Amino acid sequence: MEISLTPAPRPLAASNRQQLLKLYRQMLLIRQCEEQLARSHQRGLIHGACHTYVGQEAIAVGVCANLRSDDVVFSTHRGHGHALAKGVPPRELFAELFGRQTGCSHGRGGSMHLFAPEAGLMGTTGIVGPCILQAAGAGYSFRLLKTDRVAVAFFGDGAVNNGAFHEGLNLAAIWKLPVLFVCENNQYATEVPFAYAAGNPRVAARGEAYGLPGVEVDGNDVQAVQSAAAEAVHRARRGEGATLLECKTYRTRPHAEGMGDYTYRSRAEVADWKTRCPLTSLRQLLLEDQLAEEAELTAIEAEVQEAVEDAQQFAEKSPLPDASTATAHVYSPCSTPVADARTPVAYAPGSPARELTFMQATLEGLTEAMAQDPTIFVLGEGIGKRGGNFNTTTGLYDRFGPERLRDTPICERGFVGLSTGAAMTGTRPVVDFMFVDFVLDAMGEFINQIAKMQYMSSGRLTMPILLRGCIGINGSAATHHSGSYYSLFAHIPGLRVVVPSNPHDAKGLLKRALRCHDPVVFLEHRALLGLKGLVPADDYEIEFGQAAVVRAGTDVTVVALSIAVQHTLKACAALEKDGISVELIDPRTIAPLDVATIVQSVRKTGRLLIVDESFAPCGIGAEIAAQVADQGFDDLDAPIRRLNGAHTPTPYSPTLEKAVVPNAETIAQAIRDLVAE
């Protein structure tokens, strides 16, 4: 594929000599590392995939030459070159690909998941697109923190046809974020030609659609890349916003080592691009312009080769990770209870207290936290001046301003992915997604990025994100505004999942979430928002994983979640007349789940009913039943029973809606039936 681009101006000999030699050395380091890693893959020293950067060295080196140590880079599966250009030592790169403890990700990532936040490499990802959103999030942090730092996203041409590209560039444009988006257009997304995959094959030209400058350069000309990137970085530091830089280049090795390479492109095409090698071009320029002697370049090449051999030997001699650490860093050690936290275990709130609605209690908690912590900001649709669809942020815009109460476009994947990058770079995002159904568009960001970031970075990055929204069946909202899905979130390692049932718990758990260093999914049943209850006036928080004994009893244990707690309380009043004593347990959080309190109750009552509006198959009730059967089977006097909503999408008509959810009457009957067994 031919490209015709204006070459960069020739350098002034004396002033650019040292700079060009440095660029040559860095490009050569990447090339020789990659070629050695390819040989190591053939020897079986690399256990998984190995995506090399051969042919594209000028881009990483040209861009990173303009960055400071405190600037940050987010990259893709083809990220070795970005890591080295940003300052990751070759030893740590080799050791990571060899799966060793001394690797930059301590053996957790391999070729596709390189982390070195101490060098400004915030991670490479095996999923196409998230790095674009994360860089935008870092840019948001830098704006909020009033710094002139810059974030860079490197991505391939395949990513520009992904929704993350559209959402990320649009968010960066409307908020003037200090980000440089670098498309390394190497002509193929895995094996699909860009010419086939793109209706508009000029990536830089797409910048205009988002209101961004778009610049196209020869990605094999390191001077052209450095010059274009310099202007973009300076522009970002001046507060003038983001730039889209398209670097036309080519990878001359296969998509990944060991893959077939000539079913989708020809040997002649690859050979032609090899003649445009960025290293060869720069070497010739240095010699022709008499900026370096042959002997000097040969010496540099020998020094680089020595460093690569040292990295290889270091990696081969490094120890493998201790198997006992395989489950470390799923959660942050910083998320243990704070020393001065008040963590009430009983249901009854302390004194003094006021009567507040559920919504008022969470608003009060958020207001207090934002006043105490200037790094907290809220993202969501209509949460600014309007105050949120459910008044979750009423009054906060006037108090804290538009940077901390940021209305978003309708792009859930975009602003959830942005929040990930923000959390990685020193701020604490609160994502208000209104209805949990809406955030399903962002599940990849939840599961592959937010939940795994601490683990993949070996605990060097934390994820202090609060993701909140409404759940539950109420008010004929039908099937796209009535989901719950907390069992799905609880299945994912790395996420905390909170499901409060009353105003007192809602505020205490929200305050805990806003001081937690793990990602918290905070789910509020819409039918509970107007529920009134006593809420302490003093600051308090409730630790995750502590169930509440809502009501003591002796005949049967009922574990209820969210709105089902309130329905069960009503049922208990009727059952008292029948002489049935119910012990009601509210888990409050389902990740972590307080199984010990439930087992202790079952030991006393001998019976267990689990009540949950959500679906039964593969639900949280099944998990509770399995845990109790495992730990308290001998204490059971009857089979464990579950009462759930119908396994169906939510209908609209009130009569149909009522038929698919448990209520006080159906709960009371289920308890009677269980006691009779």
N, C-alpha and C positions, 0 to 999 in steps of 0.2 A: 504494500500500500504506500503510495507516494505522498510526501508532504512537501509543501513549499512555504518556507517561513523565512522571514528576514533575519539574517544572522546578527548576533550581538556585535557591537563595535569592538575592534581590537583594543586590548588594554594598553595603557601607558606603561612602557617597559619597567622603569625603575619602581614606580609606586605599586605595581601589582605583582611583582615577582614573587614576594613571599606569600602573598595571598593565593596566587595560582599554584605554587608549590604545595601549600597546605591543602588546597582542594584536590590536587592530584594524589597526594598521600592518602587522603580520606577515601577517595573513590577507589584507589588501588586496594586499600584495606578491605572495603566491602567486597570487591571482586575476588580477591584471593581467599577471603573467608568463605564466600559462597562456593567457590570451586572446591575448596577443601571439604566443606560440609557435604557437597554432592558426592565426593569420594567416600566420605565417612558413611553416608547413607548406603552406598553400594556395599560397604563392609558390614553393614548391619549394626553400626554403632548408634544410629538414630532409629528409635523404636517406632515412630509414627511418620506422619507426613513431613515433608521438607519442601517448602516453597521458596525457591531462591529468587534473588533480585538481580540476577545477571542481565546487563544491558540497560538498567534503569538507574545506575548509580548517580548520574549527574543530578537527578531530581532531589533525592534525599540530601545530598551534600550541598547542592545549591540553595535549597530552602533553609536547611538548618544552620548554614553559615550566617544567617541573619538573626538567629535566635539567641537570647540570653539563657543562662542556666535555669532561671526561674520561669521561663516560658515552657509550655507543655505541648506534647505531641500525642495524638491518638491515631492508631494505625490499623492495618488490615492483617489478614492471614499472610500476606507477603511483606512482612515487616522487619526482616533482619537488617536491611539497609537503613531503615529509619532508626532502629535501635542503635546501631553503630554510629550513625551520623549525629545522634543526640547525645552520645557520650557513654553508652553502655560498653564496658570493657569486653574485648573479644573472648576472654576467658569465660565470662559469665554467659555469653551467648552460646558458646560451644557446650558448656556444661549443661545448660538448659536443654538443648536439643539432645544431649546424651542422657537426659533424665536424672541428673545428679543434684545432690543437695546444694552444691555451690552455684547452681544456675541462677539466673536473674529472677526466676519465679520459683526457685527451690525445688525444681523438678515437677511442678504442678501443671505447667503449661505447654512445654515443647515448642515447636516451630510457630504455632498459631497464637499462642497466648503468652507473650513476653511482657513482663512488668518490671519497671525500674523507676518508680515515682521519684526516687532520690536524684535521678538524672533528668527528670522531666518526661520520661516515657510512661504515659499513664495507662498503657495497655494496647495490645493488638488483639484482634478478635477474629474468630472463625466464621462469624456471621456478617453478611454484606450489609453495610449501612450504619450500624450503631455508632461508629466512630464519628460520623458527621454530626449526629445529635449530641454526643458527649462533648465534642469540641465546642459546640454552641453553648452547652451548659457551663463549661469552664469559662467561656467568654462572659456568660451572665454573672458568674461568681466574681470575675475580675472587675466588672462594672459595679457590682454591689459593694465590693470591698475597696473601691476607689484606687485601684492600682493601674499601671500601664502595661501589665503582662498581656501576652498574646497566646492564643491557642491555635494549633494547626491540626487539621484533619487530612490525612493521606488516604486516598481510596482509588480504586480502579474504575475503568470505564463502565464495568458492569453495575456499579453502584448508582450511576446517574439515572438508571431506569427504575430505581427502587424508591418507594415512598419516603424513606428517610431522607433522601436527597432533596426532594421537594419540600418536605416539612422543615428540615433543618435550615436550608438556605432561606426559606421564607421567614422563619423566626429570627434568624441572624440579621436579616434585612430590616424587619420592622422595628427591632430593638437596637440596631446599630452595634452589634456585638463585635468585639475585637478578635476576629477569627479569620484565618486563611484556609480556604478550602482548596486542596490540591488534588486535582484529578490526574492520575497517572494513566493516560490513555495509551495502553500497550496493545491496542487493536483487538484484543480477545478477552471475553469473560469466560474463564475456563476454556471452553472450546467453541464458544459461540462468537462469530465475528461481530464486532461493533457495527460495522457497516450494515449488517442484517438486523441487529437488535434495536437500532436507533432510528426513529423517524427523522430526527434532526441530529445529524452526526457531528455537528459543531458544538461541543460541550460549552466552551467559553461563551458562545452566543446565547446560551440559556441564562446567563447571569442577568441579562436585561429584563427577562421575564420576572425576576424577583427584585429588580431595582438595585442590582449589584454590578460593580465593574467586573467584566469578564475578560481575561487576558489569555491569549493562546501563544505558546512558545514552543520552540524545538526542545523537547525534553532530553535530548542527547547533547545539548550545548550547555555546559555547566555555567558559563558566564551569562547566557540569556536567562536561565532559571534564576540565578542569584540576583540579577538585576530586577527582574519582575517581582520576585519575592521580597526584595528589599523595599520596593515602593509599597507593596501590599502591607508589609509589617509596619512600616512607618505610618501608613495611613491608619492602621488599626490602633497604634499607640497614641495617635492624635485624637482618637475618639470618633473617627469618621466611618467606622464600620468595617464590614467584611468584604473580602474579595474572592472571586472564583478564578483559580489559575489552572488552565488546562495545559499539561505537558505532554506533547506527542512523543511517544517512545515505543519500545518494543522489548518483550522478554525473549531472549534467544535460547533459553532452556525450556523444558516442558512446564506445564502448569504446576506440577509437583514432580519431584524426582521419582523415577520409575514408571511414569505414565507414558503411554504412546504419544508421539508428537506429530506424526505426519499423516493422520487421517483427516485433519481439518485444515492443514496448511502445508505448503510444499517446502521441500528442502531448498529450492531456489529462493523462495521468499525469505527464509531464515538466513541464508547465506548473504543475501543482499543487505539485510539489516545489520549483519555483523560487520559489514564494511563501514557502517556509520557509528562504530563503537565510540562511546563518549571518552573512554580512556585513551584510545589511540589518537583521537582528534586533539585532545588537550596536550598529549605528549608531543605530537608533531608541532603544535603551536609554540610550545615552550622552546623547542629546538630551533624552529624556523625564525622566531623573533629573538633568538639568542638570549632568552631569559634563563636558560639552564644548559649545562653541558651534559653530554651523554653519560659521563662518569657520575655526575651528581644524581641523575635520575636512576641510574643503575644502583647506586648506593641506597637510595630511597626504597627501591624495589626489594633490595636485599633485607633492609630493616623491617619492612612490612612482612616479608616472607618469614623472617625470624619470629615476629610477633604472632603470626598465624600458627606456626609450628608450636610455639609455646602454649597457645590457647588449646591446641589439640592435645598436647601432652597433659596439660593441667586437667582438662575435662576427663581424659581417660583414667587418670589417677584419682580423681575426686570420688568420694563415697556416694553410694546411692542413698536416698532419703530413708530414714528409719520408718519401717512400716507402721510403727505406733503413732506416727504423726499424720496418718492418712486422713483422719477426720478433724484435724485441727483447723482453726480459722474459719469454720462455717459461720460462727457468730463472733462478735467482737468481745474481748474481755472487758472493754470499757463499758459494756452494757450490763454489768453486774449492778446490783442496787447501790444507789448513792448513799453515802454515810448518814446524811441528815434527812433522808426521805422518811415520811410517815406513811407506812404501808398497812392500813387497817385490813384485818382478815375477816372480821365480822361484817355483816351486812349493814347494821345500823350505823349511820354516820355520827361523828362526834359533835361536840358543842363548842362554840356557838354555830348555828347553821341558819340558812335562809331557804325558802322554798323557791326553787328555780325549775324551769322546764329543762328537758334533756338538751335542747338546742342552746338555751341560755347558759347552761353549765359548760358545754364545750366551747362556746364563744368566749366565756370568761377565762377558761383555761388557755385558749390560744392567745387572747389579748395579753394575759400576764406573761406568757412565755415570750412573746414578741417584744414586750417591753424590757425583758431581762436579757434577751439574746439578739443582738442586731444582725446576726447572720441568718436568722429565720426569714424566709419569704414564701409567699403563697402563689401558686399557679393554678389557673382554672378558668373555665368559661363563665363569665358574668360574676366573678368574685370581687371585682373592683368596686366601683361606685355603687353598683347594684346591690352588693352585699351577699351574693350567692343565691342560688335557686331556693335554698331552704334557710336563708339568713345566717349561714354559717360564718360569714365574715362581715356582718353588718357593722358599719362604723369604723372598720379598720383602715379603709382606704384614706379617709380623712385624717386619721391619726398617723399612719405610717407611710403614706405616699405610694405612687404608682410603681416604684421599683420593688417594693416589698409586697404589694398586692397587685399582681400582674395578670390582667385579663389576657387570655390566649385565644388564638384562632381555634376552630374546631379541628384539632389534630392531636388526638390522644397519644399516638405513638410518638409524635414529635415532642410534646412537652414532658412526657414521662421519660423519654430518652435524654432530653436536655437536663432534667432533674438529676439523672445519674452522673453526668459530667460535673454538674454543680456540686453535688455531694462529695465527689472525688477531690474537689479543689477548694474546700474550706467553707462552704456555706451549707445551710440546712433547709432543703426545700420541703414545702408542704404541698402535695398535689391533691387538689380538690376535684375529683372527677365526676361529681354530681350523682350519677347512677353507676353502680358497679358494672352494669351491662356495657356501658360506653368504653370502659377501660380494657375490655377484651381485645380491642384493636391493638393494644400495647402489650399483649401477653409475652411476646418475644423479649421486650425490654425488661419485664418483670422477671422472667425465668432465666433467660440466658445472660442478662447483664446485671441487674440490681441484686438478685439473689446470690450470684456467684462471684461478685467482684471481690469481696473480702477474701474468699477462699483462693481465687486465682492469684491474687496479689500477695498471698501468704501473710495476710493480716496487716499489710502496710497501708492499705486503703480501707477506710470505713465507709459505710453507707447510711448516714443519718437522714433517711428520707421517711416522711410520713405520707402515706397514700390513703386518702380517706374518701368515702362516698357512701351513698345510701343503698340499702338492700331491701328486699322483702316485698311481699304481696299486699297491696293496699290501694284502694281508691280506683279500681278499674283501670290500672295503668297498662294492662296487657303484657305481652311477653317480652318486649324490649326495654321495659322499665321496672322489672319485678324480680330480677335474679338475686341470688345470694352468693353462691360459688365459693364460700369460705373453705369448704373441704378441699377444693382444688388448690387454693393458696397454701393451706396448711400442709399439703403434700410436698411442698417444695422446700428443701433445706436452705436455710439462710433467711427466710422470711419469718417475722413475728406476725401473728394474726389475732386481732382483738375484736370481740363482739360483745359490747356492753349492753346491759338491759335496763339501766336506770340512770338518772342524772348524776347521782353521787359517784357511781363507778365510771361513768363516761368522762367526767372531768378528771378524776384521779388517774385513769388509764391514759387519757390524752396527754396530761402533764408528763407522765412517765415516757410516753412515746416521743415527746419533744425533747427529752434529755437522753434518749437512747441512741446508741451508735449503730444499731442494726436497722434495716428497713422494716417498717411497721405498716401492715395493712389494717386500717381502722375502719370497721364496717358498722354503720348506724342504720337500724331499721327505721324506715320512714314513718311507720305508725307509732314509733316511740318519741319522735321529736317534740311533741307537745306534752309528753308525760311529765308531771310535776313530782318533785321529791326534795328532801332536805339535802343541802349541799353545804359543807363546812365553809366558813368565811376564811379560815386560815389556808395557807398554801399546803397542799398535800399531794401525794401521788400514790398509786397502787402498783405494786410490783407485778410484773407478768408472771403467769404460772401459779397464781394463788387464787383458787376457787373460793367463792363465798357460800357459806351455809346460810341460805336465805331464810330457811324455816326449819327448826329442829323437829324430828319426829321419830317414831319407833317401828311403824309397820311396813313402810315401803320407801325406798329412795327413788326420787325423780331427779334426773339430770336434765335440765332444760336450757335452751340457748336463746338469747336475744328476746324477741317478742314472746316466745313460748314460756319464759319465766313469768311474765305478767298473766298470761292465760292460766298457767298452773296455779298461781296464787289465788285466782278466782275459783278454780276448781277445788282447792283445799278448803275453802270456806264451806262449800257444799258437803264435802266429804267428812268434815268434822261432825256434822249432824248424824252421819252414819257410823261414827266411832272409829273412823280410819285416820291414823296419824301419819302424815306425810313429812318426810325430810326432803327439802328442796335444795338442790345444789346448782349454783350458777357457775360454770367454769370461768366465765369472763374472758379468758383467752383460750384459744384452742391450739395455738403454737406459741409458747409451750402449753401443754395440757397438764393440769394438776390431777393426775390419776390417784395419787395417795389419798387425797380428801374423799374422793368417790369410793375407793376401796374401803376406807375406814367407815364410811357411812353404811355401805353394804354389809360390812361385818356386823353392824348393829341391827339392821333391818331384815337382811336375808333376801331382799327383793330389789330389782332394779328396772325402772322404766326410763327410757331416753326419749325426750320429746324435742322435735326439731322441725321447723317449718320447711326446711330444705329437703331435697330428695334423699331417699333411703339408700339406693345402691351406691356402694363405695363412698358413703358419706361419713361424717364425723361420728355419727351414732354407731356405725360399724366398728370404728376404731375404739371407741369407749367400751363397747361390748367385748371386743377381743382382749383389751387390756384387763378388764375386770375378770373375764374368764381365766386369763392367765395368772393373775395375782390373787384372785379371791374366789376361785371356783368352789372351794369347800365351804364357803360361807353362804352360798346361794341355796335358798329353799325352793326356788322356782326358776324356770327359764328366764333369761334376760329378754325383755320385750322392747320394741322400738315403735314409736308413733311419729310418722313423718307426713309431709305434704305428698300429694300424688306425684308420681313420676311422669310429669307431663309439662309441656310449655304452659305458661300462665294464660288462662282465658280472660276475656274482657268483661262479659256480662256479670253483674253482681251475684246472680244465683250460681253461675258456674265458678266464679272466683271463690265463693264461700265453700263450695263443695271440695276444693282441692287443698285446703289448709286445716290443720288441727285448730280447735277452739276449746274453750273451757269445758263445754259439755262432753266433747269427744275425749278430752284428757281425763276428765273425772271417770268416765265409763271404762277407759283403759286401765286406770288405777284400780277400780273395783274388780275388774276381771283378773288382774294380776294378784290381788290380795286373796281372791277366791281360789287360786290354783294351789 
